[in-house]
């Protein structure tokens, strides 16, 4: 996701979930990708749970700092 896309998403009130503020603010849907800000920059990262385990796991070698749901663009 580019900085421009993030700005557009923010302008359209797509909320960032900042894990530094609330580490428990995790996605409710799993086995899909989210736009994330990681210690290595912005990227699409998958999130999943293993069967029988309630631990949310990010499919990233770098730490996820924040994430957002897929933004809805206003067609500009």
C-alpha positions, 0 to 999 in steps of 0.5 A, spaced: 500 500 500 502 506 498 502 512 502 497 515 497 493 510 498 493 510 506 492 518 505 486 516 501 483 511 506 484 515 512 480 521 508 475 516 507 475 514 515 478 508 514 481 507 522 488 504 523 488 499 529 495 501 532 497 495 536 502 500 540 496 503 543 492 497 544 495 490 542 489 486 543 486 490 537 486 484 533 482 483 526 476 479 527 477 475 521 482 470 519 486 467 513 486 473 509 491 479 508 490 486 511 494 492 510 499 493 515 505 498 517 511 494 520 517 495 522 520 494 515 514 499 512 507 498 509 505 491 506 500 486 505 500 481 511 496 475 512 493 473 519 491 466 521 489 462 527 491 455 528 486 450 529 485 449 537 489 455 538 486 462 540 493 466 538 493 471 532 499 470 528 501 475 523 505 472 516 510 476 517 518 476 519 517 483 521 513 486 527 506 488 525 505 495 528 498 497 525 493 494 521 487 497 517 481 493 514 481 494 506 479 501 505 473 503 501 476 508 496 471 514 494 473 513 486 477 520 485 
